[in-house]
Amino acid sequence: MKIKKAAILSVVLIFLSSVVNCIIVRRSNSVSNSSLSDLGGVYSVSSRNIDYSTELTGNLIEEVGSDNDISIQSVYPYEQKRCWGILRQPENQTPKADPGADKVLERYGGRYVGDTAKKIIYLTFDEGYENGYTAKILDTLKDNNVKAAFFITGPYLNEHSDLVKRMVEEGHVVGNHTIHHPSLPEKSDSEIEEEVLGLERAFTEKFGARMKFLRPPKGEYSERSLSITSKLGYCNLFWSFAYDDWHRDKIRGPEYAYKMVMKNLHNGEIMLLHAVSKDNADALDMIIKGAAANGYEFGDVKDLEN
């Protein structure tokens, strides 16, 4: 009788072991066929599940306006969400940031512009998701010997590691745009850390390098989010030029993109372009050559690190 019970127990244990192994294998295969662990959710989130409809919530003023076009508030509570905005200036002068915003950035080692005494432009691209133009952008940068910074999300690293590999191998900066592209001021301290460090851990495990620059999704930040990410070793990199180029269904032609960029060139410019724009991809060679013809050179974002 004891032998029979032992045999039954043995069969049950073998069955349970098979079920557990099956679950483990299926879970392993579901993690984007990656041998890496799902650090922070990077390998379990898809670009289809993230809302990129609003890339920037700050002011994007098409033409030069008055100081009334940007916030007159200069002091904000530590927790309050702020939306990065700039006011363009005439005759290639440095755009104005919201009152007090530049001081807050300086306090936490953030930047929105480089050395305004030099005719240097820092080229950056936001890469929330892929729209088929990044390879062309990388080709153009390589042909012109220009380095740029690409700010990627968790799904981008997961779904387009081949393009991220090119960025790394060709000497570009790969920056942190968080895993899920949330508004950081709306997250808790621990959630902010995981959004940032979760992506960095996966990137480091995959490419053996770390991330040093962070672009807050949607340009939304607070003094608290700046403080947390600064303590994590990041330079929050905003911008001194951007335009509404993230709409997939808003194609206006490369000439439009070229004119928007050229009329807003300025010293120390940190230029934000979205790589999902066909206009930007088609205009990039013209932009690089046009800026050079106006006496500007393209710098390496690495030089902006504190």
C-alpha positions as CSV (number, residue, x, y, z in Angstrom):
1,M,0.0,0.0,0.0
2,K,2.8,2.3,0.9
3,I,4.5,1.6,-2.4
4,K,1.3,2.4,-4.3
5,K,0.9,5.7,-2.5
6,A,4.6,6.6,-3.2
7,A,4.1,5.8,-6.8
8,I,1.0,8.0,-7.1
9,L,2.8,10.9,-5.2
10,S,5.8,10.5,-7.6
11,V,3.5,10.8,-10.6
12,V,1.8,13.9,-9.2
13,L,5.1,15.5,-8.5
14,I,6.4,14.8,-12.0
15,F,3.1,16.3,-13.4
16,L,3.4,19.5,-11.3
17,S,7.1,19.8,-12.2
18,S,6.1,19.6,-15.9
19,V,3.4,22.3,-15.5
20,V,5.8,24.7,-13.7
21,N,8.5,24.2,-16.4
22,C,6.0,24.9,-19.1
23,I,4.9,28.1,-17.4
24,I,8.5,29.2,-17.0
25,V,9.3,28.5,-20.7
26,R,6.3,30.3,-21.9
27,R,7.0,33.3,-19.8
28,S,10.6,33.3,-21.0
29,N,9.5,33.2,-24.6
30,S,7.0,35.9,-24.1
31,V,9.6,38.4,-23.0
32,S,10.2,39.5,-26.5
33,N,12.4,36.5,-27.2
34,S,15.1,38.2,-25.1
35,S,17.5,36.5,-22.8
36,L,17.5,39.6,-20.6
37,S,15.3,39.7,-17.5
38,D,12.3,42.1,-17.6
39,L,13.9,44.9,-15.8
40,G,11.4,47.5,-14.9
41,G,8.9,46.2,-17.5
42,V,11.0,47.2,-20.5
43,Y,10.4,43.9,-22.2
44,S,6.7,43.5,-21.4
45,V,5.5,46.9,-22.7
46,S,4.6,47.6,-26.3
47,S,4.6,51.0,-28.2
48,R,0.9,50.2,-29.0
49,N,0.1,50.6,-25.3
50,I,1.6,54.0,-24.8
51,D,0.0,57.3,-25.7
52,Y,2.3,59.6,-27.8
53,S,-0.5,61.9,-29.1
54,T,0.8,64.8,-27.0
55,E,4.6,64.9,-27.1
56,L,5.0,68.4,-25.7
57,T,2.6,70.4,-23.5
58,G,4.7,73.6,-23.2
59,N,4.5,76.6,-25.4
60,L,5.5,76.2,-29.0
61,I,5.2,79.7,-30.4
62,E,5.5,79.7,-34.2
63,E,6.4,83.4,-34.4
64,V,8.2,85.8,-32.1
65,G,5.8,87.2,-29.6
66,S,5.7,89.2,-26.4
67,D,6.6,88.2,-22.9
68,N,2.9,87.7,-22.4
69,D,3.2,84.5,-24.5
70,I,5.0,82.7,-21.7
71,S,4.1,82.2,-18.1
72,I,4.6,85.3,-15.8
73,Q,4.9,83.0,-12.8
74,S,8.5,82.6,-11.6
75,V,8.1,80.7,-8.3
76,Y,6.4,77.3,-8.1
77,P,5.8,74.9,-5.3
78,Y,8.3,72.0,-5.1
79,E,5.7,69.5,-6.2
80,Q,3.9,71.5,-8.9
81,K,4.0,70.3,-12.5
82,R,5.6,72.6,-14.9
83,C,5.5,72.5,-18.7
84,W,8.7,73.5,-20.5
85,G,8.1,76.4,-22.8
86,I,10.3,78.9,-24.7
87,L,9.7,82.2,-26.4
88,R,11.5,82.7,-29.7
89,Q,13.5,85.9,-30.3
90,P,14.3,87.8,-33.4
91,E,17.7,88.0,-35.2
92,N,19.0,84.7,-34.0
93,Q,18.9,85.6,-30.3
94,T,18.6,83.0,-27.6
95,P,15.0,82.1,-26.9
96,K,13.6,83.0,-23.4
97,A,12.6,80.3,-21.0
98,D,9.7,80.6,-18.6
99,P,10.6,83.0,-15.8
100,G,12.6,81.2,-13.2
101,A,12.8,78.0,-15.1
102,D,16.5,78.5,-16.1
103,K,17.4,79.0,-12.5
104,V,15.6,75.8,-11.4
105,L,17.4,73.8,-14.2
106,E,20.7,75.3,-13.1
107,R,20.1,74.3,-9.5
108,Y,19.8,70.6,-10.5
109,G,22.3,70.5,-13.3
110,G,19.8,70.6,-16.2
111,R,20.2,72.4,-19.5
112,Y,18.1,73.9,-22.3
113,V,20.9,75.7,-24.1
114,G,24.7,75.4,-24.5
115,D,27.3,78.2,-24.6
116,T,25.5,81.2,-26.2
117,A,28.8,82.8,-27.0
118,K,29.5,80.0,-29.6
119,K,27.8,79.2,-32.9
120,I,27.3,75.6,-31.9
121,I,24.2,73.5,-32.3
122,Y,23.4,70.3,-30.4
123,L,21.1,68.0,-32.4
124,T,18.7,65.8,-30.5
125,F,15.9,63.5,-31.5
126,D,13.0,62.1,-29.5
127,E,12.3,58.4,-30.2
128,G,9.1,57.4,-28.5
129,Y,8.4,54.9,-31.2
130,E,9.6,54.1,-34.7
131,N,8.0,55.4,-37.8
132,G,10.4,54.1,-40.4
133,Y,12.7,57.2,-40.7
134,T,15.5,56.6,-38.2
135,A,17.7,54.6,-40.4
136,K,17.7,57.4,-43.0
137,I,18.4,59.9,-40.2
138,L,21.4,57.8,-39.1
139,D,22.7,57.6,-42.7
140,T,22.5,61.4,-43.1
141,L,24.3,62.0,-39.8
142,K,27.0,59.5,-40.8
143,D,27.4,61.1,-44.3
144,N,27.8,64.6,-42.7
145,N,30.0,63.4,-39.7
146,V,27.5,64.8,-37.2
147,K,26.7,63.4,-33.8
148,A,23.3,63.6,-32.2
149,A,21.4,62.4,-29.1
150,F,18.5,60.0,-29.4
151,F,16.1,59.8,-26.5
152,I,14.5,56.4,-26.4
153,T,11.6,54.7,-24.4
154,G,11.3,51.2,-23.1
155,P,9.3,49.9,-26.2
156,Y,11.8,51.5,-28.5
157,L,14.7,49.6,-26.9
158,N,12.6,46.4,-26.9
159,E,11.4,46.6,-30.5
160,H,14.2,48.4,-32.3
161,S,17.4,47.3,-30.6
162,D,19.0,47.1,-34.1
163,L,18.7,50.8,-34.5
164,V,19.8,51.5,-30.9
165,K,22.8,49.4,-31.6
166,R,23.6,51.6,-34.7
167,M,23.3,54.7,-32.5
168,V,25.8,53.3,-30.0
169,E,28.2,52.0,-32.5
170,E,28.2,55.2,-34.6
171,G,29.1,57.3,-31.6
172,H,25.7,59.0,-30.8
173,V,24.3,59.6,-27.4
174,V,21.5,57.4,-26.4
175,G,19.4,59.2,-23.8
176,N,16.7,58.2,-21.4
177,H,13.0,59.1,-22.3
178,T,11.7,56.7,-19.6
179,I,10.1,53.3,-20.0
180,H,6.4,54.2,-20.4
181,H,6.7,57.9,-21.4
182,P,4.6,59.2,-18.4
183,S,4.4,62.7,-16.9
184,L,7.1,62.4,-14.3
185,P,5.7,65.0,-11.8
186,E,2.5,62.8,-11.6
187,K,4.6,59.8,-10.4
188,S,5.8,59.0,-6.9
189,D,9.5,59.2,-6.0
190,S,9.9,55.4,-6.4
191,E,7.9,55.3,-9.7
192,I,10.2,58.0,-11.1
193,E,13.2,56.0,-10.2
194,E,11.9,52.9,-11.8
195,E,10.8,54.6,-15.0
196,V,14.4,56.0,-15.4
197,L,16.6,53.3,-13.9
198,G,14.5,50.4,-15.3
199,L,15.3,51.6,-18.8
200,E,18.9,52.3,-18.0
201,R,19.4,48.8,-16.5
202,A,18.1,47.1,-19.6
203,F,20.2,49.4,-21.9
204,T,23.3,48.8,-19.8
205,E,22.8,45.0,-19.8
206,K,22.3,45.0,-23.5
207,F,25.0,47.4,-24.7
208,G,27.5,47.7,-21.7
209,A,27.0,51.5,-21.5
210,R,25.0,53.7,-19.2
211,M,22.7,56.6,-19.8
212,K,23.6,60.1,-18.7
213,F,21.0,62.4,-20.2
214,L,17.3,62.4,-19.5
215,R,14.5,64.1,-21.5
216,P,11.4,64.3,-19.4
217,P,8.4,63.1,-21.4
218,K,6.2,65.8,-22.8
219,G,8.5,68.4,-21.4
220,E,6.7,68.1,-18.1
221,Y,8.7,68.4,-14.9
222,S,8.7,69.6,-11.3
223,E,11.4,70.7,-9.0
224,R,10.9,67.3,-7.2
225,S,11.4,65.3,-10.5
226,L,14.5,67.3,-11.3
227,S,15.9,66.7,-7.8
228,I,15.3,62.9,-8.0
229,T,16.7,62.4,-11.4
230,S,19.7,64.6,-10.7
231,K,20.5,62.5,-7.7
232,L,20.3,59.5,-10.0
233,G,23.2,61.0,-11.9
234,Y,21.2,62.4,-14.8
235,C,21.4,65.7,-16.7
236,N,17.9,66.8,-17.6
237,L,18.2,68.0,-21.2
238,F,15.4,70.3,-22.4
239,W,15.6,72.4,-25.6
240,S,15.8,75.9,-27.0
241,F,14.1,75.0,-30.3
242,A,11.2,72.6,-31.2
243,Y,8.2,72.7,-33.4
244,D,5.0,70.6,-33.8
245,D,6.7,67.8,-35.8
246,W,5.4,64.7,-34.0
247,H,2.1,64.3,-35.9
248,R,2.3,61.3,-38.2
249,D,-0.6,62.6,-40.3
250,K,0.8,66.2,-40.6
251,I,3.2,66.0,-43.5
252,R,4.1,69.5,-44.8
253,G,7.2,68.7,-46.8
254,P,11.0,69.0,-46.1
255,E,11.0,72.6,-47.2
256,Y,8.7,73.5,-44.3
257,A,10.9,71.7,-41.8
258,Y,14.0,73.4,-43.3
259,K,12.5,76.9,-43.1
260,M,11.3,76.4,-39.5
261,V,14.8,75.3,-38.4
262,M,16.8,77.9,-40.3
263,K,14.8,80.9,-39.2
264,N,15.4,79.9,-35.5
265,L,19.1,79.1,-35.5
266,H,20.9,80.6,-32.5
267,N,24.1,80.1,-30.5
268,G,24.3,77.1,-28.2
269,E,21.0,75.8,-29.6
270,I,19.7,72.5,-28.3
271,M,17.5,71.5,-31.2
272,L,14.7,69.0,-30.7
273,L,13.4,67.1,-33.7
274,H,11.1,64.1,-33.6
275,A,12.3,61.2,-35.7
276,V,8.8,60.1,-36.5
277,S,8.6,63.0,-39.0
278,K,9.2,62.3,-42.6
279,D,9.7,66.0,-43.1
280,N,12.6,66.0,-40.7
281,A,14.2,62.9,-42.2
282,D,14.0,64.4,-45.7
283,A,15.2,67.9,-44.6
284,L,18.0,66.8,-42.3
285,D,20.8,67.0,-45.0
286,M,19.6,70.4,-46.0
287,I,19.4,71.5,-42.4
288,I,23.0,70.4,-41.6
289,K,24.4,72.0,-44.7
290,G,22.3,75.2,-44.3
291,A,23.4,75.7,-40.7
292,A,27.1,75.2,-41.7
293,A,26.6,77.8,-44.5
294,N,25.4,80.2,-41.8
295,G,28.6,79.7,-39.8
296,Y,27.2,77.1,-37.3
297,E,28.8,73.8,-36.4
298,F,27.2,70.8,-34.7
299,G,28.6,69.9,-31.3
300,D,28.5,66.6,-29.3
301,V,25.9,66.5,-26.6
302,K,28.4,64.7,-24.4
303,D,30.1,68.1,-24.0
304,L,27.0,69.4,-22.1
305,E,27.4,66.8,-19.3
306,N,28.1,68.4,-15.9
